[in-house]
Amino acid sequence: MSSIVIVGAGECGGRAALQLRERGFDGSISLVGTETLAPYERPPLSKDGIVAAAGPKFIMDLAGYDDRGIDLKLGTSAVAIDRQTKSVALSNGEKLAYDRLLLATGARPRPLPDTFGTSPRVMSLRTHADAMRINAHLGGGKRIVIIGGGFIGLELAAVARGLGATVTVIEGLPRILSRGVPHEIAAAVAARHYSAGVEIVCDSRLESISPTDRDVLVQMAGERTIEADLVVVGIGSIPNVELAEKAGLAVENGIRVDDRLRTSDPDIFAAGDCCSFPIKHYEGRRVRLESWRSAQEHGMLAAANLLGAEEPLAAVPWFWSDQFDLTLQVAGLADPSSHSVKRDLGNGAFIIFQLDDAGRLLAASGIGPGNSIARDIRLAEMLIASGKAVDAASLALPDIKLKSLLAA
Ligand SMILES: Cc1cc2nc3c(=O)[nH]c(=O)nc-3n(C[C@H](O)[C@H](O)[C@H](O)COP(=O)(O)OP(=O)(O)OC[C@H]3O[C@@H](n4cnc5c(N)ncnc54)[C@H](O)[C@@H]3O)c2cc1C
């Protein structure tokens, strides 16, 4: 094999390119990215980094790619894949031949329906460029409305409030974070936001967003109108699957891959936020994750399998979020219908464990200041991976070390 093309120069694509060289691949590697920046970390964009003048946190500086002979094609999109000739057409007219291809195209923010129109004061947050645009509207005295009580919107709410803005979060469902964490955790997050002065309005329907000369008017069902300097829409993401779809690859809530990250074409792999994959720890259920660590793990595994390693996915999903002084972590896939047990760690920190009927741990979701929950969540991850039944009563008792349950 002499040439590998990677489409998508984000967390996953960048890690994959570097890992290919780590594994000794000496053929050509092209890393194609729509954004003009080399791969960088997205998590800081909704945390303190949104105000960092230091610029993006790069995975590797440009010289590092150069030293490794990785051809970065930035500010360029892949527009078509020809599976017969095994080549990728780029927006700059170039064609890249591949022996193996990795699609790491990520996801993009879900927009509001077209009926809401557009305005330069209505934005979403995915890229460094988005963060810089939002940054220009943050600060004391500003009025920010965030549509959607998901992780990114709430992180941004915390940062904006910390900078002195008036912040209102509008959520359509009865509670925030309904996708992904148990209600006790969501309630703790909401309480922290309330105490900092963030207004969260749940069960609320957005009627219209109308720009005026000075700001925007956000009209909600039930007559309430909020004047805002900035509206940030955080209502989820859509996987970037169009390139794969056009090439006739199977797509199912993301580019469909097997547990080796291989698509329906044996020479094309997909990884990171753009793909859906069967997850071993949950009876092969197909999932698509939007998680920094998962994107990294996929990138590393994709590199191995592009080179023929045939290694299966084995990681337990893991996600974190920072809001004010709290860190939230989730290991596994939270399932609201499962039996749950609370472990109180004191000082406001606690973990909700969710178990299946056989007593196996499905998920552990924790929240607390600083690093207070990190160790237990790491052990919970190992318990989930082990697939063994756990004594639920012991999980509730902080004096019983999770390590001992793992060893039992
Ligand atoms: C603001 C923000 C905060 C986050 N915070 C957290 C967090 O706290 N914890 C956590 O676990 N996760 C977090 N995440 C999620 C995490 O950053 C993503 O899961 C991760 O970046 C996914 O990596 P990826 O490489 O699959 O996709 P991306 O990072 O989206 O990279 C995909 C790249 O492919 C490019 N691309 C798409 N189509 C083409 C094409 N046709 N041709 C060329 N290039 C193309 C895109 O422009 C993009 O640059 C956050 C994400 C955001 C946006």
The ligand as an SDF file (V2000), in Angstrom:
LIG
                    3D

 53 58  0  0  0  0  0  0  0  0999 V2000
  -17.6060   23.7200   21.1440 C   0  0  0  0  0  0  0  0  0  0  0  0
  -17.3920   22.2550   21.3650 C   0  0  0  0  0  0  0  0  0  0  0  0
  -17.0840   21.7870   22.6380 C   0  0  0  0  0  0  0  0  0  0  0  0
  -16.8960   20.4270   22.8670 C   0  0  0  0  0  0  0  0  0  0  0  0
  -16.6300   19.9990   24.1180 N   0  0  0  0  0  0  0  0  0  0  0  0
  -16.4790   18.6790   24.3580 C   0  0  0  0  0  0  0  0  0  0  0  0
  -16.2380   18.2100   25.6790 C   0  0  0  0  0  0  0  0  0  0  0  0
  -16.1800   18.9730   26.6390 O   0  0  0  0  0  0  0  0  0  0  0  0
  -16.0950   16.8700   25.8690 N   0  0  0  0  0  0  0  0  0  0  0  0
  -16.1420   15.9810   24.8280 C   0  0  0  0  0  0  0  0  0  0  0  0
  -16.0060   14.7670   25.0510 O   0  0  0  0  0  0  0  0  0  0  0  0
  -16.3630   16.4020   23.5610 N   0  0  0  0  0  0  0  0  0  0  0  0
  -16.5370   17.7330   23.2990 C   0  0  0  0  0  0  0  0  0  0  0  0
  -16.7710   18.1670   22.0220 N   0  0  0  0  0  0  0  0  0  0  0  0
  -16.8750   17.1790   20.9400 C   0  0  0  0  0  0  0  0  0  0  0  0
  -15.5440   16.8960   20.2530 C   0  0  0  0  0  0  0  0  0  0  0  0
  -14.8330   18.0830   20.0340 O   0  0  0  0  0  0  0  0  0  0  0  0
  -15.8430   16.1920   18.9360 C   0  0  0  0  0  0  0  0  0  0  0  0
  -16.4480   14.9630   19.2700 O   0  0  0  0  0  0  0  0  0  0  0  0
  -14.6040   15.9640   18.0920 C   0  0  0  0  0  0  0  0  0  0  0  0
  -14.0620   17.1940   17.6730 O   0  0  0  0  0  0  0  0  0  0  0  0
  -14.9400   15.1400   16.8660 C   0  0  0  0  0  0  0  0  0  0  0  0
  -13.8200   14.9920   16.0790 O   0  0  0  0  0  0  0  0  0  0  0  0
  -13.9450   14.6250   14.5290 P   0  0  0  0  0  0  0  0  0  0  0  0
  -12.5590   14.6710   13.9940 O   0  0  0  0  0  0  0  0  0  0  0  0
  -14.7610   13.4150   14.3490 O   0  0  0  0  0  0  0  0  0  0  0  0
  -14.7810   15.8180   13.8910 O   0  0  0  0  0  0  0  0  0  0  0  0
  -14.3950   17.3400   13.7980 P   0  0  0  0  0  0  0  0  0  0  0  0
  -13.5420   17.7480   14.9200 O   0  0  0  0  0  0  0  0  0  0  0  0
  -15.6760   18.0540   13.5600 O   0  0  0  0  0  0  0  0  0  0  0  0
  -13.5140   17.4390   12.4620 O   0  0  0  0  0  0  0  0  0  0  0  0
  -14.0430   17.1740   11.2080 C   0  0  0  0  0  0  0  0  0  0  0  0
  -13.3500   18.0770   10.2040 C   0  0  0  0  0  0  0  0  0  0  0  0
  -13.6680   17.6180    8.8890 O   0  0  0  0  0  0  0  0  0  0  0  0
  -13.8640   18.7260    8.0480 C   0  0  0  0  0  0  0  0  0  0  0  0
  -14.6330   18.2990    6.8680 N   0  0  0  0  0  0  0  0  0  0  0  0
  -15.9510   17.9490    6.8190 C   0  0  0  0  0  0  0  0  0  0  0  0
  -16.2790   17.5970    5.5480 N   0  0  0  0  0  0  0  0  0  0  0  0
  -15.1500   17.7330    4.7920 C   0  0  0  0  0  0  0  0  0  0  0  0
  -14.8660   17.5340    3.4170 C   0  0  0  0  0  0  0  0  0  0  0  0
  -15.7820   17.1140    2.5460 N   0  0  0  0  0  0  0  0  0  0  0  0
  -13.6180   17.7870    2.9750 N   0  0  0  0  0  0  0  0  0  0  0  0
  -12.6550   18.1970    3.8510 C   0  0  0  0  0  0  0  0  0  0  0  0
  -12.8800   18.4060    5.1690 N   0  0  0  0  0  0  0  0  0  0  0  0
  -14.1090   18.1740    5.6340 C   0  0  0  0  0  0  0  0  0  0  0  0
  -14.5980   19.7020    8.9640 C   0  0  0  0  0  0  0  0  0  0  0  0
  -14.5140   21.0210    8.4420 O   0  0  0  0  0  0  0  0  0  0  0  0
  -13.8320   19.5220   10.2630 C   0  0  0  0  0  0  0  0  0  0  0  0
  -12.7340   20.3800   10.3380 O   0  0  0  0  0  0  0  0  0  0  0  0
  -16.9850   19.5170   21.7750 C   0  0  0  0  0  0  0  0  0  0  0  0
  -17.2830   19.9970   20.4950 C   0  0  0  0  0  0  0  0  0  0  0  0
  -17.4890   21.3370   20.2800 C   0  0  0  0  0  0  0  0  0  0  0  0
  -17.8370   21.8280   18.8950 C   0  0  0  0  0  0  0  0  0  0  0  0
  1  2  1  0
  2  3  1  0
  2 52  2  0
  3  4  2  0
  4  5  1  0
  4 50  1  0
  5  6  2  0
  6  7  1  0
  6 13  1  0
  7  8  2  0
  7  9  1  0
  9 10  1  0
 10 11  2  0
 10 12  1  0
 12 13  2  0
 13 14  1  0
 14 15  1  0
 14 50  1  0
 15 16  1  0
 16 17  1  0
 16 18  1  0
 18 19  1  0
 18 20  1  0
 20 21  1  0
 20 22  1  0
 22 23  1  0
 23 24  1  0
 24 25  2  0
 24 26  1  0
 24 27  1  0
 27 28  1  0
 28 29  2  0
 28 30  1  0
 28 31  1  0
 31 32  1  0
 32 33  1  0
 33 34  1  0
 33 48  1  0
 34 35  1  0
 35 36  1  0
 35 46  1  0
 36 37  1  0
 36 45  1  0
 37 38  2  0
 38 39  1  0
 39 40  1  0
 39 45  2  0
 40 41  1  0
 40 42  2  0
 42 43  1  0
 43 44  2  0
 44 45  1  0
 46 47  1  0
 46 48  1  0
 48 49  1  0
 50 51  2  0
 51 52  1  0
 52 53  1  0
M  END
$$$$
